[in-house]
Amino acid sequence: MRNVRRLTALSLLGVVLTGCGIRSTQVPTDFGAAPSRVLCSLAGPDVTAQASRGLPVQVFLLCGSSLVAVDRTVRVPDGTADSRRRVLVAQGLLDQLAATPSPAEKEAGYTTDVRGGMTVGGPRPGDPDDALRLSTEPRDLTSYALAQLVCTFSDSAAAEGDGSVILGGPGKEPPRRYVCTGDLRSRPGSETPPSSAVTGG
């Protein structure tokens, strides 16, 4: 009788354990493991290979609710004067920001709010030497697009390397100095790029 009870108990225990095992499996085993895509994570490109195609740079794309730097290249002819070089780098960065993210970047969640067709030029008479003039007024850009531009330009050869960039538009308004901050990179949709007036020349 004891043996019968023992066998019955073991059978019931086996059923219970088997049931628990099935309930704890959230992904059907017939279909393999759950997808492991990591948002905003990309394998880094070969910078050495990129250098042969142009100047290695970084641009800030949107991913989730933040700005994330990704690697790009821009072409600048050898022997270009520094003032002209700054403008060419700035235009190259602008073009890269406006370009559609690659399939791998889209898969990882990257987007851009910068629209194509915008151009950038150098300073006008009376502007600071390192000013950049956009074909669109900075205030007319979306908060996301302006944040992308400010953080991309301020961290490049298009600026003076102090974490800021002087931007103006096509109108008569004087350009302003914009700063890329940690808060701006973390919350580009709700944070306005800090800016201040600059004196000319």
N, C-alpha and C positions, 0 to 999 in steps of 0.2 A: 504493500500500500504506500509505504514511504517513497519507494522508487517511482511509483506512478505520479505521486504529488510533485516529486522533484522534477520529473520530466515535463509535467504540465507547467510548472513555474518557469523552467528554462525556456520552454516554447513561448510562453507569454512574454518573457523578458526579451527574447529574440525579436518578436513582433514589434514590441515597443521601441527597441533600439533601432530596428530597421526603419520604422516610421519616423523616428527623430532624424535619422540620416537623410531621409527624403525631404523633410520639411526644411532642413538647414541649407539645402542646395538651392540657391537663388537663380542660378543659370543652368538651363537644361544641359546635361552632359553631352547630348547628341550634337549640340551646336558649338562645342568648344568653349574656351574661356571668354570672359566678358571683354569688350573692347578696352584698350588701355591708352586711348588718345589723351595726351596731356595738353591742356589749353595753354596757349602762349609759349609753347616749347618747340624750338626748331634746332635741328642739327646745324652747327656752325659751318658756313661755307669755307672753302680753302682760300684764305686771304692772299697767299702767294700767287695762286692762279688768277685771282681777281686783279692783282696789281698789273698783270700783263694786259688787262683789258681797260684799265683806267685807274684813277685815284680811289683807293678804298675810303669809303665814308660810312656814316651811319645816319639813318633817318628814323624818326619816331612815328610808328604806326599805332593805331588804336587796337587794343586787345582787351576784351572784357570792358572794364570801366577805367583802364589805365593807359598810359603811353608807354610803349616798349620799343627799345632801340633794335633795329635790324640792319644788317650789313648790305651795302650797295656799292656801286662804283660810279664815278662821273668822269667824263673825258675833258681834259684840259690840255691844249697843245703845248708842247715844250717851248720854253722861251717866252711865254706870255707874261707881260708886265704884271706886277703885283695887284695894281688897282683893277685891271681887267680880269685877272685871275679870280679875284674875290667874286666878281659878278658872274663869271662863268660857273664857278663852283655853286653859287647860290641858285642859278638857273637850273643846273644839273640836279641839285637837291630838290628844288621845287618840282621838276619833272618826275623825279623818283617818287615823291610824295603823292603826286596825282596819278601815277601809274596804278593799274589794277594789281593787287597783291597776287603773287604766284599761287598755283594750285596748292602747294604745300603750306603756304602762309594762310590761305583761306581755310584749309583743313584744320589748322591750329587756332583759328579764330581771329586772324588779323584782318582789319579793315582800314580804310582811310576816308577822311571827310574833306580832303583837299581835292578840288575839282580841276580838271584840265583847262588849258587855255590861258592860265595866268602867267604873266611874265614878271621879271625883276630886273631893275637897272641900278646904276650907281647913283651917287649923290648929285643933287642939283647945286648950283651956286648958292652959298649960304648954309648948306647942310654940312654936318660933320663929315670928315673924310671917309669914315667907315659906315655911313648910312646906306641903306638899301631902299629903293623905291619900288613898291609893288604896283601892278596895273589895277589892283583892287584896293580900296581903302581897308586897312586892317580892321576897322570897326564894323565893316560890312561882312566880314567872314564869320562863320559859325564859331562858337567858343572852342569846339573841338579842332577845327582847321587852324585857327590862330594859335592854339596851344601846340599843335604839331609843328607849325612853321617856326614859332619862337624857340622851342626846344631843339629842333633840328638845326636851325641857323646858329643859335648861340653856342652850340657844341661843335662848330665846324670852322674850316678855314675862311668861311664867309664872314666871320665875326672876329673880334679882337681876343678871344680866348678867356674872357673874364666871366663867362656865364650869362652874358647879355647880348642883345642885338638891337641896333637902331633901325626901325622900320617906319616908312612913310607910304603914302598912297600917291595916286596920280594928280591929286588936287594941290591947292596952295597951302594946305595945313602943314605945319612943321612936323618932322618925324619925331617919334618918341622912342625912348630906350625901354625895351622889354626884357624881363628876366625870367628864366626858366627855373622854377623852384620844385622842391620835392612834392609839395602839395599840388602843384599844377600837374606834375607827371602822374600823381595818384588819382586826381579828380579833375580831369580836363573839362568835363561837362559842367561842373559847378563852380570851378575856380576860374577867375579872370587873370590872364597873365599880368603880373605887376608891371606897371609902366610909370615913367616919369619924363618930364620935359627935358630937352637937351638944348644947349646953346650951340649956335652955328659955328662953322669954321673949324 
